[in-house]
Amino acid sequence: MTCISAKPARQDAESLPANDNQRATLADLSFLDVINDENEIADIARRAERLGHATLIAMAVGLTALPLLYLMLA
């Protein structure tokens, strides 16, 4: 005779379907573990500073060139 229960039997953590919200073991996911060296951090800061300077120059050129272009075409 088969017993039918309203509550399903509990499963082990290994047999449960994959779900990131309920982990058997919590993982420490930090991007700081990937960046280990101070030289890498300094390299990232240098690249960000160069990108900022390039963006500033592009904005300055755009803010001066676009009104001049508008006045020439008007």
Stockholm file with secondary structure:
# STOCKHOLM 1.0

chainA/1-74         MTCISAKPARQDAESLPANDNQRATLADLSFLDVINDENEIADIARRAERLGHATLIAMAVGLTALPLLYLMLA
#=GR chainA/1-74 SS CCCCCSSCCCCCTTTSCCCTTSCSSCCCCCGGGTCCCHHHHHHHHHHHHHHHHHHHHHHHHHHHHHHHHHHHHC
#=GC SS_cons        CCCCCSSCCCCCTTTSCCCTTSCSSCCCCCGGGTCCCHHHHHHHHHHHHHHHHHHHHHHHHHHHHHHHHHHHHC
//
